[in-house]
Amino acid sequence: MRTHTTVARDPGRGARGTGAAYVERRRTLVGLLRGTVLEIGAGTAGSHADLDPEVRWLGLEPAVRTRRRLARHAADHGRPGSVVAGRAEALPLAAGSVDAVLSCVVLCSVGDQDRALAEIRRVLRPGGLFVFFEHVAAPEGTAQARVQRLWAPCSRLFDAGCRPHRPTAQRIAAAGFAGVDLRWFDLGGRLTPYGPYIAGCAAR
């Protein structure tokens, strides 16, 4: 899968993809991954349904109770012993040790985005891929951006530290990857705090 650098600027609602296109892009990108795949912030289930069964999956999750449920789910999918304790800002893996890193709505809630992205680059082998699906800041001056700022204190308290107004697309574009293929999607109304979304891959 070849990548190229793209501008991270939001193209506007008329140029964004639909929810169905987002689901299809996620299924396609995740399904193409091979080798050792680290999924950060894997939650209780991970992305097993879309991953190739031959993938060596590792699921990173900081919460103890969530890790237990994730471990049971991974074992049900034939991947016992694949859950790792830790945070994205300090990945407990050697440099160049994975073929891909997968992030599904995680970068909104990490403590330090730049550090997390640096760690992702560190653990990827040369030529490895970072595949991401994230909700990001709406364009400044829009009603959606105002809703995001108003909602942010609540989501930080009650939604695992989520900050919906983070400029995650720009952070990924500036993180030093060799190439970024990033597309925008609408997955809700104009006043939802969770959106727009981005989906894509970045090459190490």
Salt bridges, closest charged atoms under 4 A:
ASP10 OD2 - ARG16 NH2 2.70
GLU24 OE1 - ARG27 NH1 2.99
ASP50 OD2 - ARG26 NE 3.97
ASP52 OD2 - ARG34 NH2 3.46
ASP99 OD1 - ARG125 NE 2.61
ASP114 OD1 - ARG171 NE 3.44
GLU119 OE2 - ARG115 NH2 3.38
GLU119 OE2 - ARG122 NE 2.76
GLU140 OE1 - ARG149 NH1 3.30
ASP181 OD1 - ARG25 NH2 3.61
ASP181 OD1 - ARG183 NE 3.73
ASP186 OD1 - ARG13 NH1 3.74
ASP186 OD1 - ARG16 NH1 2.48
